[in-house]
Structures are given as structure tokens and as C-alpha cells.
């Protein structure tokens, strides 16, 4: 990983974990600087949740050392617990209590001063738009509202390091964007975020550093840009009004293009530079082109190139982007 | 970091949560009280006329039979309370909130301590309700103040033991179905003891089991305290059984709680 002068929030060396004879994590090393967003990507079953469970003290590793906010995970788990907040995949709220009561529970278990705690709860209710439902039992909340409360509960104790295990899975695009903004605000305050996600766009949007986990190993690490740079080129995509126009274009461009007769489109491999686009257009009848789009490699391509299979939610991602 | 300094405050916080949950979701109390009350009504009004005369020798057996059967059914309430503890523990463990507690710097045993206190309270309140119904049906105890204190103490001890066992069932069971099935034999044990008929009336093999299972000495001690029958060495046996069950339940629960249940 990149050398960074800021102190490390999380340092992991040689982390291993097996369930029976199935190896879940096979020697993981991580250096996550304070105040950054680190995203762990991987298909279902890659070991992401196991990694979060180990780092958040829910499970013990078979081997390896972990230091979080200066506390050794094995030697001082309570020190680690006092530094972290965790929002897992499954909602961790008491459904028989009201929203306010859930937040107060976190105030008391976080051993906060009552007055400070009340103020903090009021701020969070405001920030997460929970005002209308705060005095109702959580059992009446929608799924999205529960997740907002869940995240608010994690923030009550103002943890310096926050683990978010697929925090936006199942959220609608608007709620997802709200969550992203919350994460950006936290990072602006110097909080470190450890994020797992199946949504490549999410990692692309938020992460300073990311790592791809597959079969218990980190198969790639770097910034989103660095990872995208590891994938061979993008393409120019052309759409034609008629089949004749498409045929003419194929003839003009020769063998390097890929045609699709269903939607009368043509894909030409390209680095996406203006010069390259001009070069292609000069050889065509511009009037016959209905539209043109440029495809730069995104993390889906990275994923495909690295793991040999598409990301699990590729299709859903594209829908959400629209 | 030392979380033990928060032992008392964390336990109170957990207790507050548990009591609120119990008050807002009283279904389990309904089951805990409902099962023994149902058996009370069934045995007194349906079988009581015949059984009462046979068991107590009184010509009009029904009123006497209420007295005979009540101790067994009060103890059955400790068993239905154990069932309640098992099911709500199992449900709670599969919700993410316990995992959240485990990632916080709290006094961890407070999760189990508060659980035991709230379930024992729930069971004792349920016993009071069963007793109330029995009094309305003509139960006439013959006990001094000291006898009552001893009886409540015995019931609290039995509830404590069976609650630990119930919590252990709830923690160890992988599914809610298993958690709610495991304590079921406990509910039936008072029948295969001195709960509804004297063990002397049973055939040899069954009688041996009935006389040596844990519920019989507890029922006999309670009967002695409330109605003045002979207790003998049942008292010491009852306490030993309760302590034994509590220790087994406690150790099992701790072991199961330390295990990772999150998905």
C-alpha cells in the first residue's frame, strides 16, 4: 500500500481464519491511515464479513496481529471496542423500543454524560431525519428508516473508527446517496471508515484506498484510479439509425470493431482521447450516427479482469446509476 | 481498559431494556401463566371430583384437590418461565442488537445477569398470578409467615435454576424451534412426579423415576411449607437439585454465549 505519514488507524498483519477446513481469510495485511476511507470489495462469500467480525472483536482470528487505534486486538479488546462503531449487514436495533430509547440505550452503554448524551441524540435525530418517528416503536419503521437509526446508533459514542458492512445494501438510490454524504461528513471530521460493499460504484465514490478480496486473499490493492489503470482500455460506442449505416461503418473501420445488430451499435476499442475519437469520426458519415458514447474502464471491468467473473451486483449497479 | 467499573450501571441499563421489552410484548407472560392455569382448571374441575377423593380420601374431593395440586402447578410455572426465557433469548440472539452490544466496551456479563434477573422476576410475577387464580378456586393454605417466606425463597431458587437452564437452551439452540422444544419436557415433569397424584400410586419403574426426579422433592417441600405436610429430607434434596441445575445452566450458558452466533 502507499506510504503515508499520518498515523495508522488500523494495522493488520498476517490475518488468518478458517471455518473447519474451509479457509476464509488466508493471510491479510492492511495499513489504513487515520481519517481515510478504506473499502474492501469482493463477491459474496469472499470473506468480507468475516474480516469485519474479526476487526470489530466479534470473532477471534486463527493467526495474525491487529492494532486498532493503538490497541492490540488480542490484548485489549475493550480498548478496541471503545474506539470503534459497527453497523453490520443485519439491523442491530431493538424493535420494541422507540428510536429515542434505542439512542439513549447507546448513550448509557457508551457511558456518556446524560446531558451530553441527550444533546447528541437530538443532533442525530435531526441529522438522520428521524424526528417524525423518534417516539414510535421501531417495529413500525420501514427497512430504510431502521438502517438510518442503526447508523445513528453507531455514531452516538462518536467513535474514531467505523466499520460499515454493506451499509447501503437494500437501500433505494436516494437513501444511498444520503448515507454517502454522512460518510463524507464523518471523514471530514477525521473519522476512519472501513467499508465493505458489493457496489463497485460505492467504493469508487467514497474510497481513498481499496482492496479486492477473493477466496480469502487480497488480489489487488490501491486507489480506485490505480485499479482502473490496471484494466486494458475503454471503447467508443456508436449507435446508428439504420442497418445500412451500420454496414457502411463496419466496412469503413475494418476488423477492429465489434458490431451488435440488435441495437445497431458498434464498439471500437479506444483509449478515449479526443484525438482517437476524431480519428474514428473522420472515417465515417457523421450524419448517419445517432449517438456516441465513451466507455472508460470502471471497477466492474477491474473486477471482471481480476476475478474472472463479473461482480455480483453489476446489473443492479447499472440500474441504480440511471 | 477495565469495563468492570461499569458493572452496576451496565446491568441496570440492560435491565431497563429487558423490562421494557417484557411489558411491551407480554405474549410470553400469557403463555407462562396460561399453561399452568389451564392445567389447574382442567385437573380441578374435570378430574378433581374423582381424583380428589382418591388422592386425599375426603368424601367431597374437589376442594381438597385444589390444595394438593397447586404446589405442582406453581413449580410448573418455573418450567414455563424457563421456556419463555429460552425462546426470548433465542430470538434476541438472532437479532443484531446483541452483536452490537458485544462490539461495545461494556461489562459483558451484564447482558446475561440482567437477563436472569428480568426472567426470574417475570416467573415470580407469573407464579403470583397462578396463586391468585388458585385462591379464587378455593385454595386454602395453612402456612405461617415464616413458611411463606421460605416458600417464596424456594420458588425464587427454582426459578433461578430453571431460568439459567432456559437461557442456556436459548443460547445453544441454533434455531428458535429447537430453543422452544428443548425446555418442553420440563413442563411435563411435574406430572411424572408428585404433582397431580402421589408417587405411591404409580407402577414400580415409573415410581422410581418419579421419586428421584428433581421436581418431586421441590413439590414436596413446597407442599409441606404451604399445607403443613411432612417435608423430611425433601428440603435438602430440593435445594441441592436447584443449585445443581443452576450451576449446569450457568456454565452451559456462559460457554454458549462466548461462542460466535452472528452470521
Interface residues (C-beta under 8 A of the other chain):
Chain A: X49 X53 X56 X57 X58 X59 X76 X78 X79 X81 X82 X84 X85 X86 X88 X89 X90 X91 X92 X93 X94 X95 X96 X97 X101 X105 X108 X109 X110 X111 X137 X150 X153 X157
Chain B: X1 X2 X3 X6 X9 X10 X13 X17 X20 X21 X24 X25 X95 X96 X97 X99 X100 X101 X102 X103 X104 X105 X106 X260 X262 X263
